[in-house]
Amino acid sequence: MKRLVSVTEYLLLLLCLLLTCCVEDIPKPPDSLEKTDSESDPSQDLSDSKIAFTSDRDGGSIHIYVMDTDGSDQDPVAFHGIISTWSPEGEEIAYVGENNILIVNANGKNQRLFIDTAGSCNSPAWSPDGTKIAFVSDHHGNKEIYLKSLNGTDPERLTHDAAEDSKPCWSPDGEKIAFSSDRDEDIRRLYTMDKDGANQMPLELNPIYSARNPCWSPDGTLIAFDSYRDSQHAEIYVISSDGKDLERLTNNEADDLDPSWSPDGEMIAFESKRDGNTDIYVINVHSKSEKRLTDNPAIDWRPAWSPFLSIEP
């Protein structure tokens, strides 16, 4: 009986050794199927970004404000200005002053002139490489899109049309610019062009309805815009950058305008008067859930979402 126990123990030990070897020989799953540290603990989220907007809350004077993405800490950074755009690193903001475009640090310091023309200037859009700003000017009689380097060279005119061209927006790779124009049957439509102004083509929105204020998604696949195509009120839409797939995001009995993408491509900030006053809202592009960020008796409009910030502005 004592001999039998010894053999059994020996066999069990041998079986354990064999199982251990087999487990070690099982191949590991490919890296793509394993959860990485970045997936379980993202290095950046929307709290690492900011939203700039325009407001007349300071005694009726129009200023540029910056707030956290949850609507907290709303502070002015530039005075007497509207319609802002962030630099690619989020360290500076370009905005429209009185018939000119200025640049200021995101903390409100070091304000300086970028361009001052004989006509009006508006809708600045910073290039993804940080070297140029596209903008709209009526310097030659009607509103056209221009491009100016930050190194001080003269502006380059990109559009030449009798119609009004407005609201340029860069593709994230810096190769194309989307804009709005009423050159086709007096209906304001979305167009795209190369960064040098070549190949100006309309996005195929059928049936044709007015579309304004384009904003390219961070991954370059979608363009957000506002339109009256399905309602007497403007709503926020997204369309694929090739103009084929269209989706309506908002549905309210008030105008929803001026979409601006979050840097992760999950949210869009916009302005709306749905609660009786023009304020800034955000919408999740997947769930369609919405949140109001500003709640002030004054007018808050023209949101501009920053990139992910590497420094505190």
Secondary structure by P-SEA (a helix, b strand, c coil): caaaaaaaaaaaaaaaaaaaaaaaacccccccccccccccccccccccccccccccccccbbbbbbbcccccccccccccccbbbbcccccbbbbbcccbbbbbccccccccccccccccccccccccccccccccccccccbbbbbbbccccccccccccccccccccccccccccccccccccccbbbbbbcccccccccccccccccccccccccccccccccccccccbbbbbbbcccccbbbbcccccbbbccccccccccccccccccccbbbbbbbcccccbbbbccccccccccccccccccccc
